[in-house]
Amino acid sequence: MEFAELIKTPRVDGVVLRRPFMPTVEGTLCLTGHHLILSSRQDNTEELWLLHANIDSTEKRFVGSLGTIIVKCKDLRVIQLDIPGMEECLNIASSIEALSTLDSVSLMYPFFYRPLFEVIEDGWQSFVPEESFKDLESMTDEWRLSEVNKDFSVCPSYPSLLTVPRDIDDESLCKAASFRHGGRFPVLSYYHKKNGMVIMRAAQPLTGTNGRRCKEDEKLINATLCAGKRGYIIDTRTIAVAQQAKARGGGFEQEANYPQWRRIHKAIERSNVLQDSLIKLVEACNDQSHSMDRWLSKLEASNWQSNVKEILTTACLAAQCIDREGASVLVHGTEGTDSTLQVTSLAQIILDPACRTIRGFEVLIEREWLQAGHPFQQRCAQSAYSNGKLRSEAPVFLLFLDCVWQILRQFPCSFQFNENLLIMLFEHAYASQFGTFLGNCVAERGKLQLSQKTVSLWSWVNRPQELERFLNPLYEPNNLVIWPSVAPQSLLLWEGVFLRWNRSTKCLDEAYQEMVHIIEYNKELQNKVNSLRRQLAQLETEDSPLQTP
Amino acid sequence: MEHIITPKVEYVKLLNTYPEKKSALGTLYLTATHLIYVEQTNNNTRTETWVLHHHIMSVEKLPLTASGCPLLICCKTFQLLHLLFQRERDCQDVFQSLLRLSQPVKEEELYAFLYNPHQNEVDRRQGWEFISVANDFSRMGLSNEYWEISHLNKNYEAALCRCSQPLSGLTSRCVEDEQMLQAISQANSNCPFIYVVDTRPKLNAMANRAAGKGYENEDNYSNIRFQFQGIENIHVMRNSLQKLLEVCSMKSPSMSDYLTGLENSGWLRHIKSVMDAGVFLAKAVCDERASVLVHCSDGWDRTAQVCSLACILLDPYYRTIKGLMVLIEKEWISFGHKFSHRCGHLDTDPKEVSPVFTQFLECVWQLSEQLPCVFEFNERYLIEIHNQVYACQYGNFIGNCQKERLDVRLHEKTFSLWPYLLKNQHLYRNPLYRRSLESTVLRPSTLPLHFKFWCGMYNHYDRGMHPKQSVLDQLLSLTQKQVEGERTMTELQRQLAVADGVLPDPSGPINTPAEQDGPSEKTPTAPVVQSNGSCAPLINGDAEEAGPGAEKCNEKEGADPGATEHDLTSSEDKPVSVETEHSKEEEQESS
């Protein structure tokens, strides 16, 4: 297929671009295979480059022959294009529509994008499972790397290498896999160095209505417990939802069969509910005609903040089991690819200072989201302005980022990165020039040959020039477990994402710059003082022979 | 002292707001001015909670429980103390004492009349003269005080004036009043009309007409533009705060409970209505160059809120530490905001109490959240002023008008707050303040979604809800370090010059080793919030504090891993903050 076929009108002059809190720009609109470009062709005004993949939905309106297209983006921005000429407008609108809803992954921009920077460190090679296993090996010999899934036949959504208890052989793993939804048998997610406790994750067990059990599954889980120790199974669903799952062949661990484990149910919503929540929240944020009461009522009705609270609470619970109770944890929901990952990754941010560095956070996303098989492509196909039929879209990853932001806000000095990194990840998960978030699991990414055909997001982020933007000037490494407050008063609306386009950021940017300035100036000052001291000390030693007769 | 029946009660429990946290055991003392709770801890550290009697809003005896006799103390500073006595008798005694102590009958019983911040008479007089309203009018370039002019915009010569409602009733008019408004209008040549802003909802103003009061009839006044603003009256505001505080003190609320409660309290709606009116005034003066006459019913509540807010929006001077003092002195104290009534300083009509001033402070806070670089002061300054307004430790906020203040001879018998605040201004500085921005008129957004709940004020004492590391502290310590660093640098440069022989040596040999551990290195690099022990983030997240460099110190008692889910959250803990009134420190200093 040629993109040209989809582009009915590649160029229109005299188009006016309107964006809230920005000056209007008049210029030429161009459509390419992957971008909508608006340029005033003047030196000092910025151009708009919008990826078609970033467009969530469009609306068109006509007043006489002047057409208006409202473009709503996955990053929640809304822009307005006034296009003279009805035909041009219709053509542009239908082209945008077609180009932004291409079904084939291989037509996506990452396959066409050529970086303008030199790739120094290839992000595709930055995070190899063997590497993290080496770290683990240095701490314990209880675990091994299994290749049981090397052709993705045991579990299609798992990577080829998995960390499992040393004493469980591959054959048992296969049996356990057949007892878990999607073959997602329990694997190691996190090892707590301080006390050797672990977080494991899996999908729901397929107990069904007649209470099937699986000896290998039981053995696998028990193998992670020390003698006489007990562990916790955190089911991210309510007991009612977990019960209902039995009818569809799913279910939960019967305590009789897992006597060393205690099961706790939490209430993280399923993905379709979360998508609805996002749509309502963004609608509330964009409607500026609200009275205070209506705004608060819509904010409440969206349930977004409730979801944030529930996810964080569950993550705190998992972290508490590990750090306070000295008990290992197994986390699962239904598929083990959504709420499970939210909980295991947030618990690690709470527990493990390494996850609060930029590198460590990238490792976390790579390991707990990309490798762990969160279906990014399905979940991020549409965002808050999706009005068509939804398939499996859900802001699972965005909620995770929101929770990280909440912790970051409460511990502003404990993270090496700042809010910008989180916002950037949100944007790229939904639309990107990089291949990192394409596909739904490792197996799919392999088939798409992403590592050969596209550039990794990490190749770009980890360049020193880019990294600077994401560094938190207040960072001071802190080796403690950080317990966030989950009181409603402590959890704020993430303005950086949800009000991003509805406010002027001038004052906030100035404040940030001022903060950076204070910190930088202080560093300089201390350096100067130190160098003066050295000079003085040097002078002294030079002078001293003269002074002592 | 005659009201204190039992000055000391032992084995009193201080219950934590979060039921899952362990409560403290300690001794309760009643002094003439304070309630003091001293917690008994194992490791010989004294944790003290000081509560000024004047800060106590209500004392309530709750029904007897198996574990003892509970007493709930709610403070005007939004602190809650939930005490548990072993003996009913003690509880009753303390209850009765506090009832009396927290509600003085005469002004002379207020703390300010016995408090002496160790100043002599000269200091006292200077303290009272420190902020002068007359000076402020001349600062604005006004020589006559014929008008109650609260702000004059130098560039536009438009004026902001205030008064109370006209006694127009349904038909009456007053030619002199009409001429006066015309005179205000004519004084401003930039604009052919003046705005007359009635800050009340239209319905309230109409109801007032029936009582012989009301609002200006546009037909009788030439060249006025009349506007209602819709700020509710003091009773609505009092009830709204009451509801807000109920939300704040809910035990483990869900997000939905909280947001619904916040909405139903109406509090942020009222804050927005004050802000809207302030912004309207500022726009009229600045954009339309029109003069504005503002009134409500009496002219000392809503009018004070709106005029002072407009002043802050228009004039950068009022965004400074000293400027805010001047503004409060001028728009609130001298124009007769009834502090004694509104704050309930004395045992008077509870229907006169209303958080009008609190709302003004909150509006300033909302502005500072949106515009982080335009105020010289930080949030703590606003909270400190709020506490002081209710503390009656200084004389500034005692009385309902100037006349009452003269009658009780405040200036001779009490001290002024402002010198104290100025002395401590380093605590209140906003490190992000940028003077270069100072000439700008503020244009905040008043969209509902830009208003936030002020956790730092209404949940001030629930430390666990606040961020565990403070950017403000961090930056304040850096700016402090900066001053010291600059000083050290100058000194080193001087020494270097001496060593080089460029400068003569005034003081013998150079002493670098001493300089090595100079002040700059002693400054803590970060605000270390020491852990208060372990905590329960699950329920209300009163969480472990991990300041940079803080040591982990929460080895917990062996909790049974097989315990119930709630037990997961149980943990050893030490209770709330140490609240020590500065007065105590000062007393100690002097003794």
Interface residues (C-beta under 8 A of the other chain):
Chain A: K229 R230 R262 I264 A284 C285 Q288 H290 S291 M292 D293 R294 W295 L296 S297 L299 E300 N303 Q305 S306 V308 K309 T313 C316 L317 Q320 C321 R324 E325 G326 A327 R409 Q410 F411 P412 C413 S414 L474 E476 P477 N478 N479 L480 V481 I482 W483 P484 S485 V486 A487 P488 Q489 S490 L491 L492 L493 L499 N502 R503 S504 C507 L508 E510 A511 E514 M515 I518 I519 Y521 N522 L525 Q526 K528 V529 L532 R533 Q535 L536 A537 L539 E540 D543 Q547
Chain B: C248 P253 S254 M255 S256 D257 Y258 L259 T260 L262 E263 G266 L268 R269 K272 Q370 L371 P372 C373 V374 P431 L432 R434 L437 S445 L447 P448 L449 H450 F451 K452 F453 C455 N459 D462 G464 M465 H466 P467 K468 Q469 S470 V471 Q474 L475 L478 T479 K481 Q482 G485 E486 T488 M489 L492 Q493 Q495 L496 A499 D500 P509 I510 T512 E515 Q516 S520 T525 A526 S534 C535 P537 L538 I539 N540 G541 D542 A543 E544 A546 G547 P548 G549 A550 K552 K556 A559 P561 G562 E565 L568 T569 S571
